[in-house]
Amino acid sequence: MSMRRKTELNAEGFTVKATLKNAVVVGPRASRVFHECPAKPSTFRKYYERGELPIAVKHENRGNSIAWKPPAFCLARTCPRPAGTKDGVDVETLDYHHYLPLFFDGLTETAFPYELFARQGIHDMLDRGGPKILPVIPQLIMPIRNALNTRNHQVMCTTVKVLQHLVMSADKVGEALVPYFRQILTVFNLFKNKRKNLGDGIDYDQLEKEDIGKLINETLQIFERYGGPDAYINIKYMIPTYQSCLTN
């Protein structure tokens, strides 16, 4: 048996070597389509470490949150704070073309405090942005795609929730995202049916909205509702198994 093993020849399938008597056909390599792709340190992290972001950690009894502070250039020039602003700065007065793509770039972060700042900062800006959000949409596509391509469960869940908020944050945002579905929905098609098979067990991720398959299906339905007449056909092109939530 030992002599036989020594003479065995490993060969790939459908090759000339595979036809030899002592050939052992090696199976194909496992697909790494669901494996995580480590992300490089984000530009958001660099800006925060240089103190160029108008945010700080706010420690409260119910947990950590973020406090908005005047930008560094405003502190240097002793700019007056608008009356009635929260945490020292009015988020609506920020330059959305500069800060919103920067915060979206931080979606790839998983470490504290960068993950907290990026996630909560995005939600705060989307809540108060109004008409300032729509012109910035083209600048957000690359950070969104980079975050989804990490295949990291935490990053993907956070990004999908941000996409849901983004679509409903202002008028016409859903329709503005339709031309970029080919860049966003590629990863959606891979993870759309990724569910946990626990049998009779309880999946507590569903309570915390951490079930990536369910989140993706909810997001696709939101895309269709808010994306206008061309949304469904573009979703169907990228995800052939998707069924309309409006016509079915």
Summary of the structure (lengths in Angstrom):
residues: 248
radius of gyration: 23.8
end to end distance: 62.3
largest distance: 87.2
contacts: 670
relative contact order: 0.09
helix: 51%
strand: 8%
